[in-house]
Amino acid sequence: MINPGTYNITAWQGADFDRTFTVTQSGTALNLTGYTSAMQVREAADSTAYLLSLTSGSGITLGGTAGTIAVTVTSAQSSAIPAGSYAYDLEIISGAGQVTRLLQGAFNVQGNVTR
């Protein structure tokens, strides 16, 4: 079992955002072959609507045996999120459908001045 880590993200409105995480268990990269992943940003954890939704192949790339998860938010996507502080989490889903939350925290969007 993996306990979720807390990691606060800062993204800049109107700019691309790229971050790669490596999932390890007992110091060894977790083999993510056969997994999918999802991440959502919402105003609060209990909000029904999301501001951003990423999935494997659409903003999230899993690195198989390397245990990496690359998260990419395009400038168009970040432009659509108002400046502010929101909640997010990042989950992986095994081929058998087991969901594991890896990360959670604040998703802070800094306002764009140059448009």
DRENDO-900896 format. One record per residue: residue number from 1; x, y, z of N, C-alpha, C in turn. Coordinates in Angstrom, 1 decimal. Layout:
<rs>
R	pos	n.px	n.py	n.pz	ca.px	ca.py	ca.pz	c.px	c.py	c.pz
R	NUM	X	Y	Z	X	Y	Z	X	Y	Z;
...
</rs>
This chain:
<rs>
R	pos	n.px	n.py	n.pz	ca.px	ca.py	ca.pz	c.px	c.py	c.pz
R	1	0.8	-1.2	0.0	0.0	0.0	0.0	0.9	1.2	0.0;
R	2	0.5	2.2	-0.8	1.2	3.5	-0.9	0.4	4.5	-0.2;
R	3	0.9	5.3	0.7	0.2	6.4	1.3	0.5	7.6	0.4;
R	4	-0.6	8.4	0.1	-0.4	9.6	-0.7	0.5	10.6	-0.1;
R	5	1.4	11.2	-1.0	2.2	12.3	-0.5	1.5	13.6	-0.8;
R	6	1.9	14.6	-0.1	1.4	16.0	-0.3	2.4	16.8	-1.0;
R	7	2.0	17.3	-2.2	2.9	18.1	-3.0	2.1	19.3	-3.6;
R	8	2.5	20.5	-3.2	1.8	21.7	-3.7	2.4	22.1	-5.0;
R	9	1.5	22.3	-6.0	2.0	22.7	-7.4	1.7	24.2	-7.6;
R	10	2.6	24.9	-8.2	2.4	26.2	-8.7	2.5	26.2	-10.2;
R	11	1.5	26.6	-10.9	1.5	26.8	-12.3	1.2	28.2	-12.7;
R	12	1.7	28.6	-13.8	1.5	30.0	-14.3	0.5	30.1	-15.4;
R	13	-0.6	30.9	-15.1	-1.7	31.0	-16.1	-1.1	31.5	-17.4;
R	14	-1.5	30.8	-18.5	-1.1	31.1	-19.9	0.3	30.5	-20.2;
R	15	0.9	29.7	-19.4	2.2	29.1	-19.7	2.1	27.5	-19.6;
R	16	2.9	26.9	-20.3	3.0	25.4	-20.2	3.5	25.0	-18.9;
R	17	3.1	23.9	-18.4	3.5	23.3	-17.1	3.9	21.9	-17.4;
R	18	5.1	21.5	-17.0	5.6	20.1	-17.1	6.3	19.7	-15.8;
R	19	5.9	18.5	-15.3	6.5	18.0	-14.1	6.5	16.5	-14.2;
R	20	7.7	15.9	-13.9	7.8	14.4	-13.9	8.0	14.0	-12.5;
R	21	7.2	13.0	-12.0	7.3	12.4	-10.7	7.8	10.9	-10.9;
R	22	8.6	10.4	-10.0	8.9	9.0	-10.0	8.3	8.3	-8.8;
R	23	7.6	7.3	-9.0	6.9	6.5	-8.0	7.8	5.4	-7.5;
R	24	8.2	5.4	-6.2	9.0	4.3	-5.7	8.3	3.7	-4.5;
R	25	8.7	2.5	-4.3	8.2	1.7	-3.2	9.4	1.0	-2.6;
R	26	9.7	1.3	-1.3	10.9	0.7	-0.7	12.2	1.0	-1.4;
R	27	12.2	2.2	-2.0	13.4	2.7	-2.7	13.5	2.2	-4.2;
R	28	12.6	1.4	-4.7	12.6	0.9	-6.0	11.5	1.5	-6.8;
R	29	11.8	1.8	-8.1	10.8	2.4	-9.0	9.6	1.4	-9.2;
R	30	8.4	1.8	-9.0	7.2	1.0	-9.2	7.0	0.8	-10.7;
R	31	6.8	-0.4	-11.1	6.6	-0.7	-12.5	5.1	-0.3	-12.9;
R	32	5.0	0.7	-13.7	3.6	1.2	-14.0	3.1	0.6	-15.3;
R	33	3.7	-0.4	-15.8	3.2	-1.0	-17.1	1.8	-1.6	-16.8;
R	34	0.9	-1.3	-17.6	-0.5	-1.8	-17.5	-1.3	-0.9	-16.6;
R	35	-0.8	0.2	-16.1	-1.5	1.2	-15.3	-2.0	2.3	-16.2;
R	36	-3.0	3.0	-15.7	-3.4	4.3	-16.3	-3.4	5.3	-15.1;
R	37	-3.6	6.5	-15.4	-3.5	7.6	-14.4	-4.5	8.7	-14.7;
R	38	-4.9	9.4	-13.6	-5.8	10.5	-13.8	-5.5	11.5	-12.7;
R	39	-5.7	12.8	-13.1	-5.5	13.9	-12.2	-6.6	14.9	-12.5;
R	40	-7.2	15.5	-11.4	-8.2	16.5	-11.5	-7.9	17.7	-10.6;
R	41	-8.2	18.9	-11.0	-8.1	20.1	-10.2	-9.5	20.6	-10.0;
R	42	-9.8	20.9	-8.8	-11.2	21.4	-8.5	-11.0	22.6	-7.5;
R	43	-12.1	23.4	-7.4	-12.0	24.5	-6.5	-11.8	24.0	-5.0;
R	44	-12.4	22.9	-4.7	-12.1	22.3	-3.4	-12.4	20.8	-3.6;
R	45	-11.9	20.0	-2.7	-12.0	18.5	-2.8	-13.4	18.0	-3.0;
R	46	-14.4	18.8	-2.4	-15.8	18.3	-2.5	-16.6	19.0	-3.6;
R	47	-15.9	19.8	-4.4	-16.6	20.5	-5.6	-17.0	19.4	-6.6;
R	48	-18.1	19.7	-7.2	-18.6	18.7	-8.3	-17.9	19.0	-9.6;
R	49	-17.7	20.2	-9.9	-17.1	20.6	-11.3	-15.6	20.6	-11.1;
R	50	-14.9	20.2	-12.2	-13.5	20.3	-12.2	-13.0	21.5	-13.1;
R	51	-11.8	22.0	-12.8	-11.2	23.1	-13.6	-10.2	22.5	-14.6;
R	52	-9.7	21.3	-14.3	-8.7	20.7	-15.2	-8.8	19.2	-15.0;
R	53	-8.8	18.4	-16.0	-8.8	16.9	-15.9	-7.8	16.4	-16.9;
R	54	-6.9	15.6	-16.4	-5.9	15.0	-17.2	-6.0	13.5	-17.0;
R	55	-5.7	12.7	-18.1	-5.7	11.3	-18.0	-4.5	10.7	-18.8;
R	56	-4.2	9.5	-18.7	-3.1	8.8	-19.5	-3.4	9.1	-21.0;
R	57	-2.4	9.6	-21.6	-2.5	9.8	-23.1	-3.0	11.2	-23.4;
R	58	-3.6	11.9	-22.3	-4.1	13.2	-22.5	-3.6	14.1	-21.3;
R	59	-2.3	14.4	-21.3	-1.7	15.2	-20.3	-0.9	14.4	-19.3;
R	60	-1.1	13.1	-19.3	-0.3	12.3	-18.4	0.4	11.2	-19.2;
R	61	1.7	11.0	-19.0	2.4	9.9	-19.7	3.1	9.1	-18.6;
R	62	2.8	7.8	-18.6	3.4	6.9	-17.7	4.7	6.3	-18.3;
R	63	5.7	6.1	-17.4	7.0	5.6	-17.9	7.3	4.2	-17.7;
R	64	6.3	3.3	-17.5	6.5	1.9	-17.4	7.4	1.5	-16.3;
R	65	8.4	0.7	-16.6	9.3	0.2	-15.6	10.1	1.3	-14.9;
R	66	10.3	2.4	-15.5	11.0	3.5	-14.9	10.2	4.1	-13.7;
R	67	8.9	3.9	-13.6	8.1	4.4	-12.6	7.8	5.9	-12.6;
R	68	7.9	6.5	-13.8	7.7	7.9	-13.9	6.3	8.2	-14.4;
R	69	5.9	9.4	-13.9	4.6	10.0	-14.4	4.9	11.4	-14.8;
R	70	4.7	11.7	-16.1	4.9	13.0	-16.6	3.6	13.7	-16.7;
R	71	3.4	14.9	-16.1	2.2	15.6	-16.1	2.5	16.9	-16.9;
R	72	1.6	17.1	-18.0	1.7	18.3	-18.8	0.4	19.0	-18.9;
R	73	0.5	20.3	-18.6	-0.6	21.2	-18.8	-0.2	22.2	-19.9;
R	74	-1.1	22.3	-20.9	-0.7	23.2	-22.0	-1.0	24.7	-21.6;
R	75	-0.5	25.6	-22.3	-0.8	27.0	-22.1	-2.2	27.3	-22.3;
R	76	-2.9	26.7	-23.2	-4.3	26.9	-23.4	-5.1	26.4	-22.2;
R	77	-4.7	25.3	-21.6	-5.4	24.7	-20.4	-5.2	25.6	-19.2;
R	78	-3.9	26.1	-19.0	-3.7	26.9	-17.8	-4.3	28.3	-18.0;
R	79	-4.5	28.8	-19.2	-5.2	30.1	-19.5	-6.6	30.0	-19.0;
R	80	-7.2	28.8	-19.1	-8.6	28.7	-18.8	-8.9	28.6	-17.3;
R	81	-7.9	28.5	-16.5	-8.1	28.4	-15.0	-7.8	29.8	-14.4;
R	82	-8.8	30.3	-13.7	-8.6	31.6	-13.0	-7.5	31.5	-12.0;
R	83	-6.8	32.6	-11.8	-5.8	32.7	-10.8	-6.4	32.4	-9.4;
R	84	-5.7	31.6	-8.7	-6.2	31.2	-7.3	-5.6	29.9	-6.8;
R	85	-6.1	29.4	-5.7	-5.6	28.2	-5.1	-6.7	27.2	-5.1;
R	86	-6.4	26.0	-5.6	-7.4	24.9	-5.8	-6.8	23.6	-5.2;
R	87	-7.6	22.6	-5.2	-7.2	21.3	-4.7	-7.0	20.3	-5.9;
R	88	-6.1	19.4	-5.8	-5.9	18.4	-6.8	-5.5	17.1	-6.2;
R	89	-5.6	16.0	-6.9	-5.0	14.7	-6.6	-4.6	14.0	-7.9;
R	90	-3.6	13.1	-7.7	-3.1	12.3	-8.8	-3.2	10.9	-8.4;
R	91	-3.9	10.1	-9.3	-4.1	8.7	-9.0	-3.6	7.8	-10.1;
R	92	-3.2	6.5	-9.7	-2.9	5.5	-10.7	-4.0	4.4	-10.6;
R	93	-4.3	3.8	-11.7	-5.3	2.7	-11.7	-4.6	1.5	-12.3;
R	94	-4.6	0.4	-11.6	-4.0	-0.8	-12.1	-4.9	-1.5	-13.2;
R	95	-4.3	-2.4	-13.9	-5.1	-3.1	-14.9	-6.3	-3.8	-14.3;
R	96	-6.2	-4.2	-13.0	-7.3	-4.8	-12.4	-8.3	-3.9	-11.8;
R	97	-8.1	-2.5	-12.0	-9.0	-1.5	-11.5	-8.8	-1.0	-10.1;
R	98	-7.7	-1.3	-9.5	-7.4	-0.8	-8.2	-6.9	0.6	-8.3;
R	99	-7.5	1.5	-7.6	-7.1	2.9	-7.6	-6.2	3.3	-6.4;
R	100	-5.1	3.9	-6.7	-4.2	4.3	-5.6	-3.9	5.8	-5.8;
R	101	-4.2	6.6	-4.8	-3.9	8.0	-4.8	-2.4	8.2	-4.5;
R	102	-1.7	8.8	-5.3	-0.2	9.0	-5.1	0.1	10.4	-4.5;
R	103	-0.5	11.4	-5.0	-0.3	12.8	-4.6	-1.5	13.6	-4.4;
R	104	-1.5	14.6	-3.5	-2.6	15.5	-3.3	-2.0	16.8	-2.8;
R	105	-2.8	17.8	-2.9	-2.3	19.1	-2.4	-3.0	20.3	-3.0;
R	106	-2.3	21.4	-2.9	-2.8	22.6	-3.5	-2.3	22.8	-4.9;
R	107	-3.2	23.3	-5.8	-2.8	23.6	-7.2	-3.0	25.1	-7.3;
R	108	-1.9	25.8	-7.2	-1.9	27.3	-7.2	-1.6	27.8	-8.6;
R	109	-2.5	28.7	-9.1	-2.4	29.3	-10.4	-2.0	30.7	-10.2;
R	110	-0.9	31.1	-10.7	-0.5	32.5	-10.6	-1.0	33.3	-11.9;
R	111	-1.6	34.4	-11.7	-2.2	35.2	-12.8	-1.3	35.6	-13.8;
R	112	-1.8	35.7	-15.0	-1.0	36.1	-16.2	-1.2	37.6	-16.4;
R	113	-0.1	38.3	-16.6	-0.1	39.7	-16.9	0.0	39.9	-18.4;
R	114	1.0	39.3	-19.0	1.2	39.4	-20.5	0.2	38.5	-21.2;
R	115	-0.6	39.1	-22.0	-1.6	38.3	-22.8	-1.4	38.6	-24.2;
</rs>
